[in-house]
Amino acid sequence: MIQFHYSLAPNPMKVALLLEEIGLPYEPIPVDTRKGEQHLPALTALNPNAKVPVIVDGDVTVFDSNAIVLYLAEKSGQFLGDGTPATRGQLLSWLMFIASGIGPFSGQAVHFNHYAPEKVPYAINRYDYEAWRHWNVIEARLADRLWMLGDQYSVVDMALWGWLRAVPFVLGGAECWARLPNTKRLFDAINARPAAQRVDALRARHTFKAEMDAEAHKAMFPQNERLKA
Ligand SMILES: N[C@@H](CCC(=O)N[C@@H](CS)C(=O)NCC(=O)O)C(=O)O
């Protein structure tokens, strides 16, 4: 059975959605990153980058969420679009755009707005601007398409869903949806799927630490320790 090392954060949640969509049996293994469990040797042996998600499928280990969604979609033969080379090009492009653009810029916008020990206007402005710019690229893509690849729901939509859940936290509150109506339509359409509802059930199965206290900051933002030296 596939072992799924996860937390409730955006990158693990996109994998949870795909696992639920393809229907392969899996064992969810919680990693409480606010307690520092991502740094335990059992996890770093699977992902030297000390982050979730990671899956172990027999003798295959895959880390980094978009690598995992591609691996699982190819294993199951599902959610890869219509299979033409043209669609494959779009699928790879958008998966990488999400991995290298949407994820990192949204993550840094959250970091500097909500978690940085000091308010740094330059950093807040840069990442807020770039986060909005990336989400507006998605918004434009969805202006004349139902799903990211056209008329078929695919792994690209699932990879986006992990981050869609965090959009108000990234972009300054729920009112941001008024500026992203096509993106919101996609979010609602995925939320209405039974697989997304099963992910909600998974979220309720294990209680993760909620507090962003000193222990959590030390585990997740170890660079801050250098400032104390
Ligand atoms: N590029 C990686 C990023 C993984 C990542 O940043 N995971 C976060 C949760 S979304 C994490 O493990 N955070 C804990 C930490 O940074 O210590 C992926 O897409 O899987």
The ligand as a Gaussian input file, in Angstrom:
#p B3LYP/6-31G(d) Opt

LIG

0 1
 N        8.586000      21.905000      -3.338000
 C        8.041000      21.151000      -2.259000
 C        7.745000      22.054000      -1.079000
 C        7.328000      21.259000       0.142000
 C        6.990000      22.154000       1.312000
 O        7.413000      23.318000       1.399000
 N        6.216000      21.587000       2.221000
 C        5.818000      22.318000       3.390000
 C        4.336000      22.121000       3.603000
 S        3.422000      22.841000       2.240000
 C        6.593000      21.809000       4.595000
 O        6.917000      20.650000       4.683000
 N        6.900000      22.719000       5.519000
 C        7.655000      22.411000       6.702000
 C        8.948000      23.171000       6.759000
 O        9.195000      24.019000       5.877000
 O        9.719000      22.923000       7.686000
 C        6.764000      20.427000      -2.708000
 O        6.099000      20.911000      -3.626000
 O        6.430000      19.382000      -2.146000

